[in-house]
Amino acid sequence: MNIKTKLFSLLFVLGMGQAVAQPLCIPTAQEVKQTGGTVEVSSITNVTYNDASLQFVAEYLGKAWNAPVSLQKKGTSSSIFLTLLPQKEAKKLPLKGVGGSLGNEGYRLTISPKGITVQATTPQGALWGAQTLLQMKDTHFAKNNAGVITKGTLPCLTITDKPDYPIRGFMIDAGRKFYPLSYLYSLVNVMSYYKMNTLQLHLNDNGFNDQFEGSWDDTYAAFRMESDFFPGLTAIDGSYSKQEMRDLIRYAEKMGVEIIPEFDVPAHSLAFTHFRPSLAAKKYDDAHLDLENPELIPFLDSLYAEYLGGPDPVFCCPRFHIGTDEYSNKDSAICERFRELIVHLCNEVKKYGKQPVFWGSLTHAKGVTPVPSDGVLMSLWYNGYADPEEMHKQGFHMISIPDAFIYIVPAAGYYNDYLNTRWLFKNWTPPLIRNKRFDHQDPLIDGGMFALWNDFIKNGISVGDCHDRILPAMQVVSEKCWHALRDTTDVAYAEWTSFASMLSDGPLADEIGRKSMVNHIDLKPKSTLIAPPKGGWGVSQIGYPYTVEFTIEWADEKPGTVLCTSERSTFYLSDPIKGMLGFSRDGYLFQFKYKGKPGKRETIQLKGDNKGISLYADGRLVEYLKPDTGHRTDNKKSTYKIMRTLVFPLQETGDFRSKITNFSAWR
């Protein structure tokens, strides 16, 4: 879609006799009142705030706006003024469609010739108003005097907004795939941009043993936290230090995102039984902890004490997820032990002043042992494990995370590779848990989440591939948890998705790789190509679909010679093993069947998307690295792919000898 089409689309579209306005932000604001006129973005030159608690929000907005920040009692025509309102004053604001009160996350954004004002009762509400403003700045188009469509003019209006549901979240499986700390920071920034306020970190898990010749001893398992109590438990291929986790949780809190760490027990626990084999329930499998072993409770209590206890707890956040997913229910006596464990672990979490969260398993593990609903939160993913109606009767507060709708399992061939955003936009809201639907804003439905699981350890999925799936899911789940009952016609979806395509990762991240472009430059060895986003945690890279092209006069390059690299990936002129053109990322090395010849001059072109990458030499297709299919699990029941994709690195150049000119990278 070209810019002119986007401008007209921004105004309205006619379909079936109905005019549907494109949203001004995602999630769509609850209440918008157009007041007429426009404000030039360039006329807003500073950010001011009236309360010290708003300093972080003001600095974030100032960084994104590239404007100075100061503490002031009032705003001006050239300022964005962040205002913290007392609750009694906030109640005086006329609120029609948002329930009579701004609450903790609501805000009012006013754009007028007198300046821009964001009013809220909390810093989080002010932050959400700032994110709405930044999205408008990123997407709004207008005609200048010459009739050319440009960015830079905001409509005068008043937005009054707050969410329908208090929990709007995402769960990422870091147990079976390690995500660099920098990615988690980027993820927090992206979530904040879309007003998603909950990030669940699944910090331990294991693969299926049928991918590892049926051997539980050899099956991949990982626990991602540094441990002083249990040296040797921490995964050797990627982990987070205690201080790194504290810092991440505190930063996320400032960005309006609550992190919920999760240790999944007593199933999915192979990392623990690898560390201490005596804890395994051999009658099931080594990934099950033995609920009859008297050593188990002291072990888990010590684990909780290490991360939840002390004057400066590692998990310095209000909730902790105890897991309890998919334990065997073959033995009724063991089901009672399982229910007793849930009660014990919930009480342990409460002892440390936190709210326990657990995967709903009480229907699956039928028994007489009562599991109190008071003060706990249940994640409902499959109705056979926890029947939503029964859990509702028992008084559990619930997070809606129904597997069939909002589970992503990349390149697995089951659940969703990418979420069906059209279906979700038109059909899903948090009260729909598979085939059970509750009332809108039912007091026991606290919100909704989606999840990305890395079930297949060996399928070649990269961090970039995961983010390519996460971003569109983030947009639609944010929409359906914040403004659940908005227009869901095909026309509305077309307008919404048109707007969504103009947004990406926000001002402090570029994981999708839309901002990194290079045009016709000569590459110098050992130099910075594109610096990461200013003040952000992302990396410089170009995402799908892209083309990278350059002219090269080949020299004799030793194995391991790098063309371009970043923290996440490396592209080689001569790979470390065979000396071919190739790339590495996420522990994988992929090679093209092509080697540069010293003295030869040619044009190399690389075209990458979410399926693979093609290599051209002087316009001739050399090879397409498509998904490597047909890999069978050991039990022969299923196959899996190995994805050979690359989000192309553009951060630094390597120490090459060849002469490289006319280097370009574009999407």
Secondary structure as UniProt FT lines:
FT   HELIX           3..11
FT   STRAND          13..15
FT   TURN            16..17
FT   STRAND          18..20
FT   STRAND          31..40
FT   HELIX           41..43
FT   STRAND          46..49
FT   HELIX           52..54
FT   HELIX           55..65
FT   STRAND          69..71
FT   TURN            77..78
FT   STRAND          79..84
FT   HELIX           87..90
FT   TURN            91..92
FT   TURN            99..100
FT   TURN            103..105
FT   STRAND          107..112
FT   TURN            113..114
FT   STRAND          115..120
FT   HELIX           123..139
FT   STRAND          141..143
FT   TURN            145..146
FT   STRAND          149..151
FT   STRAND          153..161
FT   STRAND          167..173
FT   HELIX           181..193
FT   TURN            194..195
FT   STRAND          198..202
FT   STRAND          204..206
FT   HELIX           209..211
FT   TURN            212..214
FT   TURN            216..218
FT   STRAND          221..223
FT   TURN            231..232
FT   TURN            236..237
FT   HELIX           242..254
FT   TURN            255..256
FT   STRAND          258..265
FT   HELIX           270..275
FT   HELIX           277..279
FT   STRAND          280..281
FT   TURN            282..284
FT   STRAND          285..289
FT   TURN            291..292
FT   TURN            294..295
FT   HELIX           296..308
FT   STRAND          319..323
FT   HELIX           332..351
FT   TURN            352..353
FT   STRAND          355..359
FT   TURN            362..365
FT   TURN            374..375
FT   STRAND          377..380
FT   TURN            383..385
FT   HELIX           388..393
FT   TURN            394..395
FT   STRAND          397..400
FT   HELIX           403..406
FT   STRAND          407..408
FT   TURN            410..411
FT   HELIX           421..427
FT   TURN            430..431
FT   STRAND          432..433
FT   TURN            434..435
FT   STRAND          436..437
FT   TURN            440..441
FT   TURN            443..444
FT   STRAND          445..452
FT   TURN            457..458
FT   HELIX           463..482
FT   TURN            484..485
FT   HELIX           490..500
FT   TURN            501..502
FT   TURN            507..508
FT   TURN            511..512
FT   STRAND          518..523
FT   TURN            525..526
FT   TURN            534..535
FT   STRAND          541..542
FT   STRAND          546..553
FT   TURN            559..560
FT   STRAND          561..565
FT   STRAND          569..574
FT   TURN            576..578
FT   STRAND          582..585
FT   TURN            586..587
FT   STRAND          588..591
FT   TURN            598..599
FT   STRAND          601..608
FT   STRAND          613..617
FT   TURN            618..619
FT   STRAND          620..625
FT   STRAND          628..632
FT   TURN            634..635
FT   STRAND          639..642
FT   STRAND          648..649
FT   STRAND          652..653
FT   STRAND          659..666
//
